[in-house]
Amino acid sequence: MTLIKSISGIRGTIGGKVGDNLTPVDAVKFASAYGTWLKNYSGKEKLSVVIGRDARISGPMIHNLVVNTLIGLGIDVIDLGLSTTPTVEVAVPLEKADGGIILTASHNPKQWNALKLLNEKGEFLNGVEGEKILEIAEAEAFDFSDVDSLGTILENDAYMDIHIDEVLNLPLVDVDAVKAAQFKVVVDGVNSSGGIIIPKLLELMGVEVVKLYCEPNGHFPHNPEPLKEHLTDISELVVKEKAHLGIVVDPDVDRLAFISEDGEMFGEEYTLVACADYVLSKTPGNTVSNMSSSRALRDVTNTHKGSYEASAVGEVNVVELMKKNNAIIGGEGNGGIIYPELHYGRDSLVGVALFLTHLANKKMTVSALRASYPEYYMSKNKIELTPQIDVDAILVAMTEKYKNEDITTIDGVKIDFASEWVHLRKSNTEPIIRIYTEAPSQQEADVLALRIIDEIKVIAGI
């Protein structure tokens, strides 16, 4: 099955059979369910929804299906065209719209696409709202508008520029300091919309930009998840160009990774750590990340006399806890920065602007900045699921096995040891169990991961 329905949205592979993949019929069905839910939820007579897409090959097809489905429901569409996830999130409240849909499968390969659903604040729907939409889709409880009540389309291609302006106007973004630093930066836009918006942001900050894979044609030149093994090209180019750093985003520009001047990974986990260090140094406060994120954020927050909390995995869960704890910055260790001063959503533009300001103020190399933070290393592994594997039974067995350790079960099972941890959970977006470990050295993280994987295989009989 490659049609996955979750609180992260509806995602699947293009083609194949209805109900098994993200076919045109499924795109229409779920757009209809969202529009129907929105009409009930808002109680308003006339609604508007912001739509944007990344540069995936299937984007224009899915985009046309979704836009015209909403029009058929009598909903007006504000069409941003090629855009980014955070740009759509910013646009929804600025347009006073009732919701938003982003057409992107984020870091998944090119055969995937998805509908990510937003509320009137430009934030992801919660689990209860997501479930209601799935119920409406299952029942096909749609009621379309008559010919005199169809929605309209308003095309607006200005929002990437508006988004950039909103970021540059943030009080903690110091454009003059960045200009004075005369940075040279290589950008890998993975041939999606990040290849347009990130270079434009950098140029307005006075940065010399070297573009790599910045043609928004949807032909991803490497696996689009910004992990070390996928980023050899930019690592080599940073060194060759004698650049100060490299910037990598995923196709919808909500995940951000940096390459140090020596071609080494800054560490996706440390994107949030560095940005939080800067923000906390200027505006003391609290932070939040998810349970699969590095302990380094906790350490840096404590250094600045703030309070750190961990949420369940999933942006909506991070945002909920950030609001509850009045966190001034937060996000996910996968390179997702959430800075509420602009909006409650992962935003690579905000991350880039804060990081460059921090770097300009520190007057040090990217590798030296990385070395100034607590040393933790992660091992991220997964076990492919088959219908025969009882994930819940595995998690219960592991909880029992380690009952004398510090265990949290709000999202799978997290076992905190004195100097290392392991987090086991079923993915929201893929048919796998994720096994994340962290320790003071890479070898210790890898050894812990292998041990846990072996224990799971014994329990599962695989």
C-alpha positions as a Markdown table, in Angstrom:
| # | Residue | x | y | z |
|---|---|---|---|---|
| 1 | Met | 0.0 | 0.0 | 0.0 |
| 2 | Thr | 1.5 | 3.3 | -1.0 |
| 3 | Leu | -1.5 | 5.5 | -0.1 |
| 4 | Ile | -0.9 | 6.7 | 3.5 |
| 5 | Lys | -3.5 | 8.6 | 5.5 |
| 6 | Ser | -2.3 | 10.3 | 8.7 |
| 7 | Ile | -2.3 | 13.6 | 10.6 |
| 8 | Ser | 0.6 | 14.6 | 8.4 |
| 9 | Gly | -1.8 | 14.6 | 5.4 |
| 10 | Ile | -2.6 | 12.2 | 2.6 |
| 11 | Arg | 0.4 | 11.0 | 0.6 |
| 12 | Gly | 1.0 | 8.3 | -1.9 |
| 13 | Thr | 2.7 | 7.3 | -5.1 |
| 14 | Ile | 1.4 | 8.5 | -8.5 |
| 15 | Gly | -0.4 | 5.9 | -10.7 |
| 16 | Gly | -1.8 | 2.5 | -10.0 |
| 17 | Lys | -5.1 | 1.5 | -8.6 |
| 18 | Val | -7.6 | 3.8 | -6.9 |
| 19 | Gly | -7.4 | 3.5 | -3.1 |
| 20 | Asp | -3.9 | 2.0 | -3.3 |
| 21 | Asn | -2.0 | 5.0 | -4.6 |
| 22 | Leu | -2.5 | 8.7 | -5.0 |
| 23 | Thr | -4.5 | 8.6 | -8.2 |
| 24 | Pro | -6.5 | 11.5 | -9.7 |
| 25 | Val | -9.6 | 9.9 | -8.1 |
| 26 | Asp | -8.0 | 9.9 | -4.7 |
| 27 | Ala | -6.8 | 13.5 | -5.1 |
| 28 | Val | -10.3 | 14.6 | -5.9 |
| 29 | Lys | -11.8 | 12.5 | -3.1 |
| 30 | Phe | -9.5 | 13.9 | -0.4 |
| 31 | Ala | -9.8 | 17.5 | -1.6 |
| 32 | Ser | -13.6 | 17.1 | -1.5 |
| 33 | Ala | -13.4 | 15.8 | 2.0 |
| 34 | Tyr | -11.2 | 18.7 | 3.1 |
| 35 | Gly | -13.4 | 21.3 | 1.5 |
| 36 | Thr | -16.5 | 19.6 | 3.0 |
| 37 | Trp | -15.0 | 19.6 | 6.4 |
| 38 | Leu | -13.9 | 23.2 | 6.1 |
| 39 | Lys | -17.4 | 24.3 | 5.2 |
| 40 | Asn | -18.8 | 22.5 | 8.3 |
| 41 | Tyr | -15.9 | 23.7 | 10.5 |
| 42 | Ser | -16.1 | 27.3 | 9.6 |
| 43 | Gly | -19.8 | 27.7 | 9.4 |
| 44 | Lys | -19.3 | 30.5 | 6.9 |
| 45 | Glu | -21.3 | 31.0 | 3.7 |
| 46 | Lys | -18.3 | 31.8 | 1.5 |
| 47 | Leu | -14.8 | 30.3 | 2.0 |
| 48 | Ser | -11.4 | 30.8 | 0.5 |
| 49 | Val | -8.4 | 28.4 | 0.5 |
| 50 | Val | -4.7 | 29.1 | -0.4 |
| 51 | Ile | -3.1 | 26.5 | -2.7 |
| 52 | Gly | 0.6 | 26.1 | -3.5 |
| 53 | Arg | 2.8 | 23.3 | -4.7 |
| 54 | Asp | 6.4 | 22.2 | -4.9 |
| 55 | Ala | 8.1 | 21.4 | -8.3 |
| 56 | Arg | 7.3 | 17.7 | -8.5 |
| 57 | Ile | 6.6 | 16.4 | -12.0 |
| 58 | Ser | 3.1 | 15.4 | -10.8 |
| 59 | Gly | 2.5 | 18.8 | -9.3 |
| 60 | Pro | 0.5 | 20.5 | -12.1 |
| 61 | Met | -1.8 | 17.5 | -12.5 |
| 62 | Ile | -2.6 | 17.2 | -8.8 |
| 63 | His | -2.8 | 20.9 | -8.5 |
| 64 | Asn | -5.4 | 21.2 | -11.2 |
| 65 | Leu | -7.5 | 18.4 | -9.7 |
| 66 | Val | -7.5 | 19.9 | -6.2 |
| 67 | Val | -8.1 | 23.5 | -7.4 |
| 68 | Asn | -11.1 | 22.5 | -9.5 |
| 69 | Thr | -12.5 | 20.2 | -6.8 |
| 70 | Leu | -12.6 | 23.2 | -4.4 |
| 71 | Ile | -14.2 | 25.4 | -7.0 |
| 72 | Gly | -16.8 | 22.7 | -7.5 |
| 73 | Leu | -17.6 | 22.9 | -3.8 |
| 74 | Gly | -18.1 | 26.7 | -4.1 |
| 75 | Ile | -14.8 | 27.6 | -2.5 |
| 76 | Asp | -12.7 | 30.4 | -3.8 |
| 77 | Val | -9.0 | 29.5 | -4.4 |
| 78 | Ile | -6.0 | 31.8 | -4.0 |
| 79 | Asp | -3.5 | 30.0 | -6.2 |
| 80 | Leu | 0.1 | 30.7 | -5.4 |
| 81 | Gly | 1.3 | 28.2 | -8.1 |
| 82 | Leu | 4.9 | 27.1 | -7.5 |
| 83 | Ser | 5.6 | 27.7 | -3.8 |
| 84 | Thr | 6.9 | 26.3 | -0.6 |
| 85 | Thr | 5.2 | 24.8 | 2.5 |
| 86 | Pro | 6.2 | 27.8 | 4.8 |
| 87 | Thr | 5.1 | 30.3 | 2.1 |
| 88 | Val | 1.6 | 28.8 | 2.0 |
| 89 | Glu | 1.5 | 28.8 | 5.8 |
| 90 | Val | 2.4 | 32.5 | 5.8 |
| 91 | Ala | -0.1 | 33.4 | 3.1 |
| 92 | Val | -3.2 | 31.9 | 4.8 |
| 93 | Pro | -3.5 | 34.4 | 7.6 |
| 94 | Leu | -2.2 | 37.3 | 5.5 |
| 95 | Glu | -5.0 | 36.5 | 3.0 |
| 96 | Lys | -7.5 | 36.0 | 5.8 |
| 97 | Ala | -8.2 | 32.7 | 4.1 |
| 98 | Asp | -10.1 | 29.8 | 5.8 |
| 99 | Gly | -7.5 | 27.2 | 5.1 |
| 100 | Gly | -4.7 | 26.0 | 2.9 |
| 101 | Ile | -3.4 | 23.0 | 1.0 |
| 102 | Ile | 0.2 | 22.4 | 0.1 |
| 103 | Leu | 0.8 | 19.8 | -2.7 |
| 104 | Thr | 4.1 | 18.2 | -1.7 |
| 105 | Ala | 5.4 | 14.9 | -0.5 |
| 106 | Ser | 8.2 | 16.8 | 1.3 |
| 107 | His | 11.4 | 14.7 | 1.4 |
| 108 | Asn | 9.9 | 11.7 | -0.4 |
| 109 | Pro | 11.2 | 10.8 | -3.9 |
| 110 | Lys | 9.7 | 12.1 | -7.1 |
| 111 | Gln | 7.1 | 9.4 | -7.6 |
| 112 | Trp | 5.3 | 10.6 | -4.4 |
| 113 | Asn | 3.0 | 13.5 | -3.9 |
| 114 | Ala | 0.6 | 14.6 | -1.1 |
| 115 | Leu | -2.0 | 16.9 | 0.2 |
| 116 | Lys | -0.9 | 18.7 | 3.4 |
| 117 | Leu | -3.9 | 20.4 | 5.0 |
| 118 | Leu | -3.9 | 23.7 | 6.9 |
| 119 | Asn | -6.4 | 25.6 | 9.1 |
| 120 | Glu | -7.3 | 29.3 | 9.1 |
| 121 | Lys | -4.1 | 30.1 | 11.0 |
| 122 | Gly | -1.9 | 28.5 | 8.4 |
| 123 | Glu | -1.1 | 25.6 | 10.8 |
| 124 | Phe | -1.5 | 21.9 | 10.3 |
| 125 | Leu | -4.7 | 20.2 | 11.3 |
| 126 | Asn | -4.7 | 18.2 | 14.5 |
| 127 | Gly | -5.4 | 14.5 | 14.8 |
| 128 | Val | -9.1 | 14.9 | 15.5 |
| 129 | Glu | -9.6 | 17.2 | 12.5 |
| 130 | Gly | -7.6 | 14.8 | 10.3 |
| 131 | Glu | -9.7 | 11.9 | 11.4 |
| 132 | Lys | -12.9 | 13.7 | 10.6 |
| 133 | Ile | -11.7 | 14.4 | 7.1 |
| 134 | Leu | -10.8 | 10.7 | 6.6 |
| 135 | Glu | -14.3 | 9.8 | 7.7 |
| 136 | Ile | -15.9 | 12.2 | 5.2 |
| 137 | Ala | -13.7 | 10.8 | 2.5 |
| 138 | Glu | -14.6 | 7.2 | 3.4 |
| 139 | Ala | -18.3 | 8.0 | 3.3 |
| 140 | Glu | -17.9 | 10.2 | 0.2 |
| 141 | Ala | -20.3 | 12.6 | 2.0 |
| 142 | Phe | -19.8 | 15.5 | -0.5 |
| 143 | Asp | -22.3 | 18.0 | -1.6 |
| 144 | Phe | -21.1 | 20.1 | -4.6 |
| 145 | Ser | -22.3 | 23.6 | -5.6 |
| 146 | Asp | -24.7 | 24.5 | -8.3 |
| 147 | Val | -23.6 | 26.4 | -11.4 |
| 148 | Asp | -24.3 | 29.8 | -9.9 |
| 149 | Ser | -22.3 | 29.1 | -6.7 |
| 150 | Leu | -19.0 | 27.8 | -8.1 |
| 151 | Gly | -15.8 | 29.1 | -6.6 |
| 152 | Thr | -13.3 | 31.4 | -8.4 |
| 153 | Ile | -9.6 | 31.3 | -8.9 |
| 154 | Leu | -7.3 | 34.3 | -7.9 |
| 155 | Glu | -3.8 | 33.7 | -9.1 |
| 156 | Asn | -1.1 | 35.4 | -6.9 |
| 157 | Asp | 2.5 | 34.6 | -7.6 |
| 158 | Ala | 3.9 | 37.3 | -5.3 |
| 159 | Tyr | 4.0 | 35.3 | -2.1 |
| 160 | Met | 7.5 | 34.0 | -2.3 |
| 161 | Asp | 8.7 | 37.6 | -2.4 |
| 162 | Ile | 6.3 | 38.5 | 0.4 |
| 163 | His | 7.5 | 35.6 | 2.5 |
| 164 | Ile | 11.2 | 36.8 | 2.0 |
| 165 | Asp | 10.2 | 40.3 | 3.1 |
| 166 | Glu | 8.5 | 39.0 | 6.2 |
| 167 | Val | 11.7 | 37.1 | 7.2 |
| 168 | Leu | 14.0 | 40.0 | 6.5 |
| 169 | Asn | 11.8 | 42.3 | 8.6 |
| 170 | Leu | 12.2 | 40.1 | 11.7 |
| 171 | Pro | 13.9 | 42.0 | 14.5 |
| 172 | Leu | 16.5 | 39.3 | 15.1 |
| 173 | Val | 17.5 | 39.1 | 11.4 |
| 174 | Asp | 20.4 | 41.5 | 10.9 |
| 175 | Val | 20.8 | 42.0 | 7.2 |
| 176 | Asp | 23.6 | 44.6 | 7.6 |
| 177 | Ala | 25.7 | 42.3 | 9.7 |
| 178 | Val | 25.3 | 39.5 | 7.1 |
| 179 | Lys | 26.2 | 41.9 | 4.2 |
| 180 | Ala | 29.3 | 43.0 | 6.1 |
| 181 | Ala | 30.4 | 39.4 | 6.5 |
| 182 | Gln | 30.5 | 38.9 | 2.7 |
| 183 | Phe | 29.5 | 35.3 | 2.8 |
| 184 | Lys | 29.8 | 33.0 | -0.2 |
| 185 | Val | 27.2 | 30.2 | -0.1 |
| 186 | Val | 26.5 | 27.1 | -2.2 |
| 187 | Val | 22.7 | 26.2 | -2.4 |
| 188 | Asp | 21.3 | 22.8 | -3.3 |
| 189 | Gly | 17.7 | 23.4 | -4.2 |
| 190 | Val | 17.1 | 19.7 | -5.2 |
| 191 | Asn | 15.5 | 21.1 | -8.4 |
| 192 | Ser | 12.4 | 22.3 | -6.6 |
| 193 | Ser | 11.0 | 25.6 | -5.3 |
| 194 | Gly | 13.9 | 26.0 | -2.8 |
| 195 | Gly | 16.1 | 26.6 | -5.8 |
| 196 | Ile | 14.2 | 29.9 | -6.4 |
| 197 | Ile | 13.4 | 31.2 | -3.0 |
| 198 | Ile | 16.6 | 30.5 | -1.1 |
| 199 | Pro | 19.0 | 32.2 | -3.6 |
| 200 | Lys | 16.7 | 35.2 | -3.8 |
| 201 | Leu | 16.7 | 35.5 | 0.0 |
| 202 | Leu | 20.5 | 35.2 | 0.2 |
| 203 | Glu | 21.1 | 37.8 | -2.6 |
| 204 | Leu | 18.9 | 40.3 | -0.7 |
| 205 | Met | 21.1 | 39.6 | 2.4 |
| 206 | Gly | 24.2 | 40.5 | 0.3 |
| 207 | Val | 25.4 | 36.9 | 0.0 |
| 208 | Glu | 27.3 | 35.6 | -3.0 |
| 209 | Val | 25.4 | 32.5 | -4.2 |
| 210 | Val | 26.6 | 29.5 | -6.1 |
| 211 | Lys | 23.6 | 27.5 | -7.4 |
| 212 | Leu | 23.5 | 23.7 | -7.5 |
| 213 | Tyr | 20.4 | 21.9 | -8.7 |
| 214 | Cys | 18.3 | 25.0 | -8.6 |
| 215 | Glu | 16.1 | 24.4 | -11.7 |
| 216 | Pro | 12.6 | 23.8 | -10.4 |
| 217 | Asn | 11.8 | 20.9 | -12.9 |
| 218 | Gly | 11.0 | 18.2 | -10.3 |
| 219 | His | 13.8 | 15.9 | -11.5 |
| 220 | Phe | 15.5 | 15.4 | -8.2 |
| 221 | Pro | 19.2 | 14.8 | -8.8 |
| 222 | His | 19.6 | 12.8 | -5.6 |
| 223 | Asn | 17.4 | 11.4 | -2.9 |
| 224 | Pro | 15.7 | 14.6 | -1.7 |
| 225 | Glu | 16.0 | 13.8 | 2.0 |
| 226 | Pro | 18.8 | 16.1 | 3.2 |
| 227 | Leu | 21.0 | 13.4 | 4.8 |
| 228 | Lys | 24.8 | 13.1 | 4.5 |
| 229 | Glu | 24.8 | 10.1 | 2.1 |
| 230 | His | 22.7 | 12.2 | -0.4 |
| 231 | Leu | 24.8 | 15.3 | -0.3 |
| 232 | Thr | 28.2 | 14.4 | -1.7 |
| 233 | Asp | 27.9 | 16.9 | -4.7 |
| 234 | Ile | 27.3 | 20.0 | -2.6 |
| 235 | Ser | 30.0 | 18.9 | 0.0 |
| 236 | Glu | 32.6 | 18.7 | -2.8 |
| 237 | Leu | 31.4 | 22.0 | -4.4 |
| 238 | Val | 31.6 | 24.0 | -1.1 |
| 239 | Val | 35.3 | 23.0 | -0.8 |
| 240 | Lys | 36.0 | 23.6 | -4.5 |
| 241 | Glu | 34.3 | 27.1 | -4.4 |
| 242 | Lys | 36.0 | 28.0 | -1.1 |
| 243 | Ala | 32.5 | 28.8 | 0.2 |
| 244 | His | 31.8 | 29.7 | 3.8 |
| 245 | Leu | 29.0 | 27.1 | 3.9 |
| 246 | Gly | 26.5 | 25.1 | 1.9 |
| 247 | Ile | 22.7 | 25.3 | 2.3 |
| 248 | Val | 20.4 | 22.3 | 1.5 |
| 249 | Val | 16.6 | 22.2 | 1.6 |
| 250 | Asp | 14.1 | 19.5 | 0.8 |
| 251 | Pro | 11.6 | 19.9 | -2.1 |
| 252 | Asp | 9.0 | 21.9 | -0.1 |
| 253 | Val | 11.6 | 24.0 | 1.9 |
| 254 | Asp | 10.6 | 23.1 | 5.5 |
| 255 | Arg | 13.8 | 21.2 | 6.2 |
| 256 | Leu | 17.2 | 22.8 | 6.3 |
| 257 | Ala | 20.7 | 21.4 | 6.5 |
| 258 | Phe | 24.1 | 23.2 | 6.4 |
| 259 | Ile | 27.5 | 22.1 | 5.1 |
| 260 | Ser | 30.6 | 23.4 | 6.9 |
| 261 | Glu | 33.3 | 25.2 | 4.9 |
| 262 | Asp | 35.4 | 22.0 | 5.0 |
| 263 | Gly | 32.7 | 20.0 | 3.2 |
| 264 | Glu | 31.5 | 18.2 | 6.4 |
| 265 | Met | 27.9 | 18.1 | 7.5 |
| 266 | Phe | 27.0 | 20.7 | 10.2 |
| 267 | Gly | 24.5 | 18.1 | 11.2 |
| 268 | Glu | 20.8 | 18.3 | 10.5 |
| 269 | Glu | 20.1 | 18.0 | 14.2 |
| 270 | Tyr | 22.2 | 21.1 | 14.9 |
| 271 | Thr | 20.3 | 23.4 | 12.5 |
| 272 | Leu | 17.8 | 24.0 | 15.3 |
| 273 | Val | 20.5 | 24.0 | 18.0 |
| 274 | Ala | 22.4 | 26.9 | 16.4 |
| 275 | Cys | 19.3 | 29.0 | 15.6 |
| 276 | Ala | 18.0 | 28.5 | 19.1 |
| 277 | Asp | 21.4 | 29.4 | 20.6 |
| 278 | Tyr | 21.2 | 32.7 | 18.7 |
| 279 | Val | 17.5 | 33.5 | 19.5 |
| 280 | Leu | 18.0 | 32.6 | 23.2 |
| 281 | Ser | 21.0 | 34.8 | 23.5 |
| 282 | Lys | 18.8 | 37.8 | 22.4 |
| 283 | Thr | 15.4 | 36.8 | 23.9 |
| 284 | Pro | 15.7 | 34.3 | 26.8 |
| 285 | Gly | 12.9 | 31.8 | 26.9 |
| 286 | Asn | 11.8 | 28.2 | 26.5 |
| 287 | Thr | 12.3 | 25.7 | 23.7 |
| 288 | Val | 10.5 | 22.5 | 22.4 |
| 289 | Ser | 11.6 | 19.8 | 20.0 |
| 290 | Asn | 10.3 | 16.3 | 19.4 |
| 291 | Met | 11.4 | 13.1 | 21.2 |
| 292 | Ser | 13.5 | 12.0 | 18.2 |
| 293 | Ser | 15.6 | 15.2 | 18.3 |
| 294 | Ser | 19.1 | 15.7 | 19.9 |
| 295 | Arg | 19.7 | 16.4 | 23.6 |
| 296 | Ala | 21.9 | 19.2 | 22.4 |
| 297 | Leu | 18.9 | 21.6 | 22.3 |
| 298 | Arg | 18.1 | 20.8 | 25.9 |
| 299 | Asp | 21.7 | 21.5 | 26.9 |
| 300 | Val | 21.9 | 24.9 | 25.0 |
| 301 | Thr | 18.5 | 25.9 | 26.4 |
| 302 | Asn | 19.7 | 25.2 | 29.9 |
| 303 | Thr | 22.8 | 27.3 | 29.3 |
| 304 | His | 20.6 | 30.2 | 28.5 |
| 305 | Lys | 18.5 | 29.5 | 31.7 |
| 306 | Gly | 15.5 | 28.4 | 29.7 |
| 307 | Ser | 13.2 | 25.4 | 30.0 |
| 308 | Tyr | 13.2 | 22.6 | 27.4 |
| 309 | Glu | 10.3 | 20.1 | 26.7 |
| 310 | Ala | 10.0 | 17.2 | 24.2 |
| 311 | Ser | 6.8 | 16.5 | 22.3 |
| 312 | Ala | 5.5 | 13.5 | 20.3 |
| 313 | Val | 6.9 | 13.4 | 16.7 |
| 314 | Gly | 4.9 | 15.5 | 14.2 |
| 315 | Glu | 4.9 | 19.2 | 13.6 |
| 316 | Val | 1.4 | 19.6 | 15.0 |
| 317 | Asn | 2.5 | 18.1 | 18.3 |
| 318 | Val | 5.6 | 20.3 | 18.5 |
| 319 | Val | 3.5 | 23.4 | 17.8 |
| 320 | Glu | 0.9 | 22.4 | 20.4 |
| 321 | Leu | 3.6 | 22.0 | 23.1 |
| 322 | Met | 5.3 | 25.3 | 22.0 |
| 323 | Lys | 2.1 | 27.2 | 22.6 |
| 324 | Lys | 1.5 | 25.5 | 25.9 |
| 325 | Asn | 5.0 | 26.2 | 27.2 |
| 326 | Asn | 5.4 | 29.7 | 25.6 |
| 327 | Ala | 8.4 | 28.5 | 23.6 |
| 328 | Ile | 10.2 | 31.3 | 21.7 |
| 329 | Ile | 11.7 | 28.8 | 19.2 |
| 330 | Gly | 11.4 | 25.1 | 18.5 |
| 331 | Gly | 11.1 | 22.5 | 15.8 |
| 332 | Glu | 12.3 | 19.1 | 14.8 |
| 333 | Gly | 15.8 | 17.6 | 14.7 |
| 334 | Asn | 15.3 | 16.9 | 11.0 |
| 335 | Gly | 16.3 | 20.5 | 10.2 |
| 336 | Gly | 12.8 | 22.0 | 10.9 |
| 337 | Ile | 12.9 | 25.5 | 12.5 |
| 338 | Ile | 9.7 | 26.9 | 14.0 |
| 339 | Tyr | 9.9 | 30.5 | 15.0 |
| 340 | Pro | 6.6 | 31.8 | 16.2 |
| 341 | Glu | 7.6 | 35.5 | 15.8 |
| 342 | Leu | 6.7 | 34.8 | 12.1 |
| 343 | His | 4.5 | 31.7 | 12.2 |
| 344 | Tyr | 4.0 | 28.3 | 13.8 |
| 345 | Gly | 5.5 | 26.2 | 11.0 |
| 346 | Arg | 8.8 | 24.7 | 10.0 |
| 347 | Asp | 10.5 | 27.3 | 7.8 |
| 348 | Ser | 13.9 | 27.0 | 6.1 |
| 349 | Leu | 13.9 | 30.8 | 5.2 |
| 350 | Val | 13.7 | 31.7 | 8.9 |
| 351 | Gly | 16.4 | 29.2 | 9.7 |
| 352 | Val | 18.8 | 30.5 | 7.0 |
| 353 | Ala | 18.3 | 34.2 | 8.1 |
| 354 | Leu | 18.8 | 33.5 | 11.8 |
| 355 | Phe | 21.8 | 31.2 | 11.2 |
| 356 | Leu | 23.6 | 33.7 | 9.0 |
| 357 | Thr | 23.0 | 36.5 | 11.5 |
| 358 | His | 24.4 | 34.2 | 14.2 |
| 359 | Leu | 27.4 | 33.3 | 12.1 |
| 360 | Ala | 28.1 | 37.0 | 11.2 |
| 361 | Asn | 27.9 | 38.0 | 14.9 |
| 362 | Lys | 30.1 | 35.1 | 16.0 |
| 363 | Lys | 32.8 | 35.9 | 13.4 |
| 364 | Met | 33.8 | 32.3 | 13.2 |
| 365 | Thr | 33.8 | 29.5 | 10.7 |
| 366 | Val | 30.8 | 27.1 | 10.5 |
| 367 | Ser | 33.0 | 24.2 | 11.6 |
| 368 | Ala | 34.1 | 26.2 | 14.7 |
| 369 | Leu | 30.5 | 27.1 | 15.5 |
| 370 | Arg | 29.6 | 23.4 | 15.3 |
| 371 | Ala | 32.5 | 22.5 | 17.6 |
| 372 | Ser | 31.2 | 25.0 | 20.2 |
| 373 | Tyr | 28.1 | 22.8 | 20.8 |
| 374 | Pro | 27.7 | 19.7 | 22.9 |
| 375 | Glu | 28.9 | 16.6 | 21.0 |
| 376 | Tyr | 26.1 | 14.1 | 20.3 |
| 377 | Tyr | 25.8 | 11.6 | 17.5 |
| 378 | Met | 22.7 | 10.0 | 16.1 |
| 379 | Ser | 22.0 | 6.7 | 14.3 |
| 380 | Lys | 18.8 | 6.7 | 12.3 |
| 381 | Asn | 17.6 | 3.3 | 11.2 |
| 382 | Lys | 14.4 | 1.6 | 10.2 |
| 383 | Ile | 12.8 | -1.8 | 9.8 |
| 384 | Glu | 10.4 | -2.3 | 6.9 |
| 385 | Leu | 7.0 | -3.5 | 8.1 |
| 386 | Thr | 5.1 | -6.5 | 6.7 |
| 387 | Pro | 1.5 | -7.2 | 7.6 |
| 388 | Gln | 2.7 | -10.1 | 9.8 |
| 389 | Ile | 4.6 | -7.7 | 12.2 |
| 390 | Asp | 2.7 | -6.6 | 15.3 |
| 391 | Val | 4.3 | -3.3 | 16.0 |
| 392 | Asp | 2.3 | -2.7 | 19.2 |
| 393 | Ala | 3.3 | -6.0 | 20.6 |
| 394 | Ile | 7.0 | -5.2 | 19.9 |
| 395 | Leu | 6.7 | -1.8 | 21.7 |
| 396 | Val | 5.0 | -3.4 | 24.7 |
| 397 | Ala | 7.8 | -6.1 | 24.9 |
| 398 | Met | 10.5 | -3.5 | 24.7 |
| 399 | Thr | 8.8 | -1.4 | 27.4 |
| 400 | Glu | 8.7 | -4.4 | 29.6 |
| 401 | Lys | 12.4 | -5.3 | 28.9 |
| 402 | Tyr | 13.6 | -1.9 | 29.9 |
| 403 | Lys | 11.1 | -1.1 | 32.6 |
| 404 | Asn | 13.8 | -0.1 | 35.0 |
| 405 | Glu | 15.1 | 2.7 | 32.7 |
| 406 | Asp | 13.5 | 6.2 | 32.2 |
| 407 | Ile | 10.7 | 5.4 | 29.7 |
| 408 | Thr | 8.3 | 7.7 | 27.8 |
| 409 | Thr | 5.4 | 6.2 | 25.8 |
| 410 | Ile | 3.5 | 9.2 | 24.5 |
| 411 | Asp | 4.8 | 8.4 | 21.0 |
| 412 | Gly | 6.1 | 4.8 | 20.6 |
| 413 | Val | 8.7 | 4.1 | 23.2 |
| 414 | Lys | 11.6 | 6.3 | 24.2 |
| 415 | Ile | 14.2 | 4.8 | 26.5 |
| 416 | Asp | 16.5 | 7.3 | 28.2 |
| 417 | Phe | 19.8 | 5.8 | 29.5 |
| 418 | Ala | 22.3 | 8.0 | 31.5 |
| 419 | Ser | 24.4 | 9.1 | 28.5 |
| 420 | Glu | 22.3 | 7.8 | 25.5 |
| 421 | Trp | 18.8 | 7.1 | 24.3 |
| 422 | Val | 16.7 | 5.1 | 21.8 |
| 423 | His | 13.3 | 6.1 | 20.4 |
| 424 | Leu | 11.2 | 3.4 | 18.6 |
| 425 | Arg | 8.1 | 4.5 | 16.7 |
| 426 | Lys | 5.9 | 3.6 | 13.8 |
| 427 | Ser | 6.3 | 6.2 | 11.1 |
| 428 | Asn | 3.3 | 8.5 | 10.2 |
| 429 | Thr | 4.5 | 8.7 | 6.5 |
| 430 | Glu | 6.0 | 5.3 | 5.6 |
| 431 | Pro | 5.3 | 1.6 | 6.4 |
| 432 | Ile | 8.3 | 1.3 | 8.7 |
| 433 | Ile | 9.4 | 1.3 | 12.4 |
| 434 | Arg | 11.9 | 4.1 | 13.0 |
| 435 | Ile | 14.8 | 3.4 | 15.4 |
| 436 | Tyr | 16.7 | 6.5 | 16.4 |
| 437 | Thr | 19.6 | 6.4 | 18.9 |
| 438 | Glu | 21.8 | 9.1 | 20.2 |
| 439 | Ala | 25.1 | 8.8 | 22.2 |
| 440 | Pro | 28.3 | 10.8 | 22.9 |
| 441 | Ser | 30.0 | 9.1 | 19.9 |
| 442 | Gln | 28.9 | 7.7 | 16.5 |
| 443 | Gln | 30.2 | 4.2 | 17.4 |
| 444 | Glu | 28.2 | 4.1 | 20.6 |
| 445 | Ala | 25.0 | 5.3 | 18.8 |
| 446 | Asp | 25.5 | 2.7 | 16.1 |
| 447 | Val | 26.2 | -0.1 | 18.6 |
| 448 | Leu | 23.1 | 0.8 | 20.6 |
| 449 | Ala | 21.0 | 0.9 | 17.4 |
| 450 | Leu | 22.3 | -2.6 | 16.2 |
| 451 | Arg | 21.6 | -4.0 | 19.7 |
| 452 | Ile | 18.0 | -2.7 | 19.7 |
| 453 | Ile | 17.4 | -3.9 | 16.1 |
| 454 | Asp | 18.6 | -7.4 | 17.0 |
| 455 | Glu | 16.3 | -7.4 | 20.1 |
| 456 | Ile | 13.3 | -6.3 | 18.0 |
| 457 | Lys | 14.0 | -9.0 | 15.4 |
| 458 | Val | 14.1 | -11.7 | 18.1 |
| 459 | Ile | 10.7 | -10.4 | 19.5 |
| 460 | Ala | 9.1 | -10.3 | 16.0 |
| 461 | Gly | 10.6 | -13.6 | 14.9 |
| 462 | Ile | 12.3 | -12.1 | 11.8 |
